[in-house]
Amino acid sequence: MKNFSEMTNEEVVDYFVKRRQDGIPSRDLINSLNKLDFTPEQQRLVLDCLKKEDKKIKKQKEAEALVSKRNSSIMRIVGGIVLFLLSIILFGETLKAGRIAILNIIMFGAALFLFLTGIVGLISWIRKK
């Protein structure tokens, strides 16, 4: 590897951007940039590219969060439906026995809660999309 003094501006920028993509925080890279002997022009170029890279990483994380929110909302809806079906089956069995169990009411409430939170999550996902 070349010394920093032997690198061109493009090589310096590429080096710091690759280090940022490897997961090193921008603040650490900026601190090392200040400690090393770079011209103000090189520092400005590197800082501009690091800002662009940070924006790109932030957009990627937001997109991943939206996909995660959509998936979790769908899973809540499916879980609510399955729990509702199970509670209907249990309710039918307890009616045959001539009793109503408190567990049925709790299961209906949990199913309704899961279903509604899933619907709210999907609505907020659609709005942010």
N, CA and C of each residue as an Amber inpcrd file, in Angstrom:
protein
   387
   0.8310000  -1.1710000   0.0000000   0.0000000   0.0000000   0.0000000
   0.8830000   1.2440000   0.0000000   0.4280000   2.2400000  -0.7200000
   1.1670000   3.4910000  -0.8100000   1.0070000   4.3060000   0.4660000
   1.9440000   5.1930000   0.6700000   1.7720000   6.1800000   1.7320000
   0.7370000   7.2000000   1.2720000   0.1270000   7.8640000   2.2300000
  -0.8940000   8.8450000   1.8790000  -0.3190000  10.0010000   1.0720000
   0.9370000  10.3330000   1.3270000   1.5430000  11.4420000   0.5960000
   1.7590000  11.1030000  -0.8720000   1.8390000   9.8060000  -1.1950000
   2.0500000   9.3740000  -2.5790000   0.7410000   9.1810000  -3.3400000
  -0.3890000   9.1930000  -2.6410000  -1.6850000   8.9330000  -3.2690000
  -2.2290000  10.1860000  -3.9450000  -3.0040000   9.9320000  -4.9990000
  -3.7160000  11.0340000  -5.6410000  -4.9900000  11.3130000  -4.8430000
  -5.6670000  12.3920000  -5.1880000  -6.8990000  12.7520000  -4.4830000
  -7.9480000  11.6470000  -4.6030000  -8.0720000  11.0660000  -5.7870000
  -9.0630000  10.0080000  -6.0050000  -8.7510000   8.7790000  -5.1670000
  -7.4760000   8.4320000  -5.0570000  -7.0870000   7.2650000  -4.2680000
  -7.3660000   7.4880000  -2.7750000  -7.1110000   8.6970000  -2.3140000
  -7.3790000   9.0190000  -0.9040000  -8.8750000   8.9240000  -0.6220000
  -9.6840000   9.4990000  -1.5220000 -11.1390000   9.4550000  -1.3570000
 -11.6240000   8.0140000  -1.3830000 -11.1390000   7.2210000  -2.3430000
 -11.5430000   5.8150000  -2.4370000 -11.1750000   5.0470000  -1.1750000
  -9.9900000   5.3340000  -0.6250000  -9.5510000   4.6480000   0.5810000
 -10.5040000   4.9240000   1.7400000 -10.8190000   6.1930000   1.9540000
 -11.6800000   6.5400000   3.0810000 -13.1220000   6.0600000   2.8590000
 -13.6100000   6.0880000   1.6340000 -14.9710000   5.6040000   1.3530000
 -15.0430000   4.0950000   1.5720000 -14.0180000   3.3680000   1.1400000
 -14.0090000   1.9110000   1.3600000 -13.9590000   1.5880000   2.8510000
 -13.1900000   2.3670000   3.5910000 -13.1290000   2.1490000   5.0410000
 -14.4960000   2.4140000   5.6760000 -15.1990000   3.4360000   5.1750000
 -16.5510000   3.7470000   5.6900000 -17.5120000   2.6230000   5.3490000
 -17.3930000   2.0690000   4.1570000 -18.2690000   0.9710000   3.7530000
 -17.9870000  -0.2860000   4.5580000 -16.7720000  -0.4100000   5.0650000
 -16.4200000  -1.5610000   5.8990000 -17.0020000  -1.4600000   7.3020000
 -17.6060000  -0.2980000   7.6330000 -18.2880000  -0.1690000   8.9050000
 -17.5990000   0.7280000   9.9110000 -16.5190000   1.3660000   9.5220000
 -15.8400000   2.2720000  10.4500000 -16.6360000   3.5690000  10.5010000
 -16.9520000   4.0820000  11.6890000 -17.7460000   5.3080000  11.7910000
 -17.0400000   6.5020000  11.1460000 -17.8520000   7.4010000  10.6230000
 -17.3100000   8.5880000   9.9550000 -16.4930000   9.4430000  10.9120000
 -16.9280000   9.5170000  12.1450000 -16.2120000  10.3500000  13.1240000
 -14.7740000   9.8510000  13.3000000 -14.5740000   8.5390000  13.3620000
 -13.2230000   7.9990000  13.4850000 -12.3920000   8.2990000  12.2440000
 -13.0250000   8.2010000  11.0940000 -12.3050000   8.5020000   9.8550000
 -11.9220000   9.9780000   9.7810000 -12.8170000  10.8430000  10.2260000
 -12.5210000  12.2830000  10.2120000 -11.3980000  12.5980000  11.2020000
 -11.4180000  11.9520000  12.3520000 -10.3300000  12.1600000  13.3210000
  -8.9950000  11.7120000  12.7480000  -8.9640000  10.5660000  12.0950000
  -7.7050000  10.1050000  11.4950000  -7.3010000  10.9990000  10.3300000
  -8.2700000  11.5400000   9.6170000  -7.9780000  12.4640000   8.5220000
  -7.3310000  13.7310000   9.0650000  -7.8020000  14.2020000  10.2140000
  -7.2250000  15.4070000  10.8160000  -5.8280000  15.1580000  11.3730000
  -5.5760000  13.9470000  11.8670000  -4.2630000  13.6290000  12.4240000
  -3.2010000  13.4810000  11.3420000  -3.6060000  12.9720000  10.1820000
  -2.6570000  12.7860000   9.0960000  -2.4230000  14.1050000   8.3740000
  -1.3640000  14.1530000   7.6160000  -0.9930000  15.3980000   6.9430000
  -1.6270000  15.4370000   5.5530000  -2.8250000  16.0160000   5.4760000
  -3.5240000  16.1640000   4.2020000  -3.7090000  17.6420000   3.8990000
  -3.7890000  17.9370000   2.6280000  -4.0570000  19.3200000   2.2440000
  -5.5280000  19.6310000   2.5220000  -5.8780000  20.8860000   2.6920000
  -7.2890000  21.2420000   2.9220000  -8.2030000  20.8010000   1.7740000
  -7.6630000  20.8080000   0.5660000  -8.4580000  20.3590000  -0.5900000
  -8.7910000  18.8740000  -0.4630000  -7.7860000  18.0760000  -0.0910000
  -8.0220000  16.6430000   0.0790000  -9.0020000  16.3890000   1.2220000
  -8.8640000  17.1330000   2.3120000  -9.7790000  16.9610000   3.4350000
 -11.2120000  17.2940000   3.0210000 -11.3790000  18.3620000   2.2600000
 -12.7160000  18.7530000   1.8100000 -13.3120000  17.6920000   0.8860000
 -12.4980000  17.1660000  -0.0260000 -12.9840000  16.1160000  -0.9290000
 -13.4160000  14.8760000  -0.1490000 -12.5830000  14.4750000   0.7990000
 -12.9030000  13.2780000   1.5870000 -14.1660000  13.5080000   2.4190000
 -14.2840000  14.6670000   3.0410000 -15.4660000  14.9620000   3.8510000
 -16.7320000  14.9760000   3.0080000 -16.6580000  15.5480000   1.8080000
 -17.8250000  15.5540000   0.9230000 -18.2370000  14.1340000   0.5390000
 -17.2670000  13.3140000   0.2200000 -17.5810000  11.9350000  -0.1570000
 -18.1010000  11.1200000   1.0310000 -17.5580000  11.3800000   2.2180000
 -18.0510000  10.6830000   3.4060000 -19.4920000  11.0850000   3.7170000
 -19.8260000  12.3650000   3.5190000 -21.2080000  12.8010000   3.7270000
 -22.1470000  12.1130000   2.7480000 -21.7310000  12.0100000   1.4880000
 -22.5550000  11.3220000   0.4840000 -22.7300000   9.8550000   0.8480000
 -21.6570000   9.2390000   1.3060000 -21.7180000   7.8220000   1.6920000
 -22.6350000   7.6270000   2.8960000 -22.5740000   8.5440000   3.8530000
 -23.4480000   8.4570000   5.0260000 -24.9150000   8.5920000   4.6240000
 -25.2020000   9.4760000   3.6950000 -26.5840000   9.6280000   3.2180000
 -27.0560000   8.3630000   2.5230000 -26.1650000   7.7580000   1.7360000
 -26.5340000   6.5330000   1.0370000 -26.7890000   5.4000000   2.0300000
 -25.9580000   5.2930000   3.0470000 -26.1340000   4.2560000   4.0740000
 -27.4290000   4.4910000   4.8420000 -27.7410000   5.7600000   5.1260000
 -28.9740000   6.0830000   5.8410000 -30.2000000   5.6980000   5.0220000
 -30.1670000   5.9510000   3.7210000 -31.2910000   5.5670000   2.8570000
 -31.4540000   4.0530000   2.8180000 -30.3430000   3.3250000   2.7790000
 -30.4130000   1.8690000   2.7780000 -31.0230000   1.3540000   4.0760000
 -30.6340000   1.9370000   5.1920000 -31.1840000   1.5040000   6.4800000
 -32.6730000   1.8110000   6.5740000 -33.0970000   2.9600000   6.0450000
 -34.5200000   3.2970000   6.0500000 -35.3130000   2.3220000   5.1920000
 -34.7560000   1.9420000   4.0430000 -35.4370000   0.9850000   3.1810000
 -35.5410000  -0.3770000   3.8650000 -34.4810000  -0.7870000   4.5490000
 -34.5180000  -2.0630000   5.2790000 -35.5340000  -2.0100000   6.4160000
 -35.6340000  -0.8730000   7.0770000 -36.5970000  -0.7280000   8.1720000
 -38.0250000  -0.8100000   7.6380000 -38.2810000  -0.2340000   6.4650000
 -39.6210000  -0.3100000   5.8770000 -39.9850000  -1.7470000   5.5230000
 -39.0320000  -2.4720000   4.9570000 -39.3030000  -3.8670000   4.6070000
 -39.5570000  -4.6810000   5.8730000 -38.7740000  -4.4220000   6.9060000
 -38.9580000  -5.1280000   8.1710000 -40.3230000  -4.8130000   8.7810000
 -40.7350000  -3.5520000   8.7040000 -42.0360000  -3.1580000   9.2520000
 -43.1650000  -3.8470000   8.4920000 -43.0590000  -3.9060000   7.1700000
 -44.0740000  -4.5720000   6.3640000 -44.1710000  -6.0520000   6.7370000
 -43.0180000  -6.6980000   6.8290000 -43.0150000  -8.1280000   7.1540000
 -43.5780000  -8.4060000   8.5400000 -43.2040000  -7.5890000   9.5160000
 -43.7180000  -7.8200000  10.8660000 -45.2200000  -7.5380000  10.9320000
 -45.7020000  -6.5560000  10.1680000 -47.1370000  -6.2720000  10.1490000
 -47.9110000  -7.4320000   9.5400000 -47.3820000  -7.9880000   8.4750000
 -48.0430000  -9.1420000   7.8430000 -48.0520000 -10.3310000   8.7940000
 -46.9440000 -10.5390000   9.5030000 -46.8940000 -11.6570000  10.4510000
 -47.8760000 -11.4540000  11.6030000 -48.0630000 -10.2140000  12.0360000
 -49.0450000  -9.9470000  13.0940000 -50.4580000 -10.2340000  12.6050000
 -50.7520000  -9.8470000  11.3820000 -52.0910000 -10.1140000  10.8330000
 -52.3240000 -11.6080000  10.7430000 -51.3460000 -12.3330000  10.2260000
 -51.4840000 -13.7900000  10.1040000 -51.6060000 -14.4200000  11.4850000
 -50.7990000 -13.9750000  12.4340000 -50.8860000 -14.5060000  13.8040000
 -52.2290000 -14.2130000  14.4350000 -52.7810000 -13.0200000  14.1900000
 -54.0970000 -12.6760000  14.7220000 -55.1860000 -13.5590000  14.1470000
 -55.0850000 -13.8330000  12.8420000 -56.0900000 -14.6940000  12.2020000
 -55.9950000 -16.1190000  12.7370000 -54.7760000 -16.6240000  12.8630000
 -54.6060000 -17.9960000  13.3780000 -55.1000000 -18.0910000  14.8140000
 -54.7580000 -17.1170000  15.6360000 -55.2170000 -17.1310000  17.0240000
 -56.7350000 -17.0090000  17.1070000 -57.3290000 -16.2230000  16.2200000
 -58.7860000 -16.0990000  16.1790000 -59.4360000 -17.4350000  15.8160000
 -58.8760000 -18.1300000  14.8270000 -59.4240000 -19.4360000  14.4370000
 -59.2870000 -20.4510000  15.5720000 -58.1420000 -20.4340000  16.2540000
 -57.9730000 -21.3410000  17.3860000 -58.9550000 -21.0290000  18.5150000
 -59.1960000 -19.7570000  18.7400000 -60.1310000 -19.4000000  19.8090000
 -61.5630000 -19.7740000  19.4370000 -61.9060000 -19.7180000  18.1600000
 -63.2420000 -20.1650000  17.7270000 -63.3930000 -21.6590000  17.9600000
 -62.3720000 -22.4210000  17.6240000 -62.4190000 -23.8690000  17.8460000
 -62.5520000 -24.1620000  19.3380000 -61.7520000 -23.4910000  20.1550000
 -61.8230000 -23.6930000  21.6010000 -63.1710000 -23.2560000  22.1550000
 -63.7140000 -22.1740000  21.6200000 -65.0140000 -21.6890000  22.0670000
 -66.1070000 -22.7150000  21.7510000 -66.0340000 -23.3320000  20.5640000
 -67.0080000 -24.3650000  20.2040000 -66.9350000 -25.5560000  21.1320000
 -65.7280000 -25.9400000  21.4960000 -65.5590000 -27.0860000  22.3940000
 -66.0580000 -26.7720000  23.7990000 -65.8310000 -25.5640000  24.2620000
 -66.2890000 -25.2230000  25.6050000 -67.8070000 -25.0600000  25.6440000
 -68.4150000 -24.6350000  24.5320000 -69.8800000 -24.5590000  24.4970000
 -70.5060000 -25.9380000  24.5430000 -69.8400000 -26.9110000  23.9140000
 -70.3460000 -28.2910000  23.9800000 -70.3300000 -28.7830000  25.4280000
 -69.3640000 -28.3380000  26.1930000 -69.2670000 -28.7440000  27.5850000
 -70.2040000 -27.9230000  28.4720000 -70.8100000 -26.8660000  27.9180000
 -71.7540000 -26.0660000  28.6660000 -71.1050000 -24.9760000  29.5000000
 -69.8790000 -24.5920000  29.1670000 -69.1810000 -23.5520000  29.9160000
 -68.5310000 -22.5720000  28.9520000 -68.2520000 -21.4130000  29.4640000
 -67.4880000 -20.4270000  28.6950000 -66.2280000 -20.1340000  29.4900000
 -65.0940000 -20.3510000  28.8520000 -63.8210000 -20.1700000  29.5570000
 -63.3120000 -18.7460000  29.3950000 -62.6630000 -18.2610000  30.4160000
 -62.0440000 -16.9420000  30.3720000 -60.9180000 -16.9370000  29.3260000
 -60.3190000 -18.0890000  29.1120000 -59.2550000 -18.2020000  28.1150000
 -59.7640000 -17.8100000  26.7280000 -61.0230000 -18.1220000  26.4240000
 -61.5860000 -17.7450000  25.1290000 -61.6170000 -16.2370000  24.9580000
 -62.0230000 -15.5410000  25.9850000 -62.0970000 -14.0780000  25.9190000
 -60.7020000 -13.4810000  25.7640000 -59.7570000 -14.0300000  26.5020000
 -58.3770000 -13.5460000  26.3910000 -57.8250000 -13.8090000  24.9990000
 -58.0990000 -14.9760000  24.4370000 -57.6140000 -15.3020000  23.0880000
 -58.2680000 -14.4040000  22.0350000 -59.5690000 -14.1370000  22.1710000
 -60.2270000 -13.2210000  21.2370000 -59.5830000 -11.8330000  21.3100000
 -59.3300000 -11.3640000  22.5220000 -58.7110000 -10.0470000  22.6970000
 -57.3060000  -9.9910000  22.1020000 -56.5210000 -11.0310000  22.3320000
 -55.1630000 -11.0650000  21.7830000 -55.1870000 -11.1260000  20.2620000
 -56.1220000 -11.9130000  19.7100000 -56.2370000 -12.0070000  18.2560000
 -56.6280000 -10.6610000  17.6590000 -57.5600000  -9.9970000  18.2830000
 -57.9910000  -8.6850000  17.8090000 -56.8500000  -7.6780000  17.9060000
 -56.1100000  -7.7110000  19.0050000 -54.9790000  -6.8040000  19.1830000
 -53.9170000  -7.0300000  18.1060000 -53.5480000  -8.2910000  17.8680000
 -52.5500000  -8.5990000  16.8390000 -53.0170000  -8.1460000  15.4640000
 -54.2580000  -8.4490000  15.1500000 -54.7930000  -8.0960000  13.8400000
 -54.8010000  -6.5790000  13.6380000 -55.2780000  -5.8420000  14.6250000
 -55.3530000  -4.3870000  14.4910000 -53.9750000  -3.7290000  14.4460000
 -53.0230000  -4.2090000  15.2490000 -51.6780000  -3.6360000  15.1840000
 -51.0110000  -3.9500000  13.8490000 -51.3250000  -5.1030000  13.2810000
 -50.8130000  -5.4260000  11.9470000 -51.3900000  -4.5150000  10.8820000
 -52.6840000  -4.2330000  10.9750000 -53.3310000  -3.3240000  10.0180000
 -52.7500000  -1.9120000  10.1480000 -52.5830000  -1.4380000  11.3690000
 -52.0140000  -0.1040000  11.5880000 -50.5840000  -0.0470000  11.0430000
 -49.8130000  -1.0970000  11.2520000 -48.4510000  -1.1520000  10.7210000
 -48.4280000  -1.1080000   9.1990000 -49.3430000  -1.8310000   8.5650000
 -49.3990000  -1.8030000   7.1010000 -49.8200000  -0.4270000   6.5820000
 -50.7480000   0.2140000   7.2760000 -51.1680000   1.5470000   6.8470000
 -50.0050000   2.5370000   6.9520000 -49.2510000   2.4680000   8.0430000
 -48.1170000   3.3810000   8.1810000 -47.0200000   3.0430000   7.1650000
 -46.8420000   1.7680000   6.8200000 -45.8870000   1.3700000   5.7870000
 -46.2850000   1.9490000   4.4350000 -47.5760000   1.8810000   4.1260000
 -48.0570000   2.4160000   2.8380000 -47.8530000   3.9220000   2.7870000
 -48.0830000   4.6070000   3.8880000 -47.9070000   6.0660000   3.9110000
 -46.4430000   6.4530000   3.7310000 -45.5270000   5.7150000   4.3220000
 -44.1090000   6.0490000   4.2080000 -43.5210000   5.6330000   2.8740000
 -44.1550000   4.6840000   2.2410000 -43.6720000   4.1860000   0.9440000
 -43.9130000   5.2000000  -0.0840000
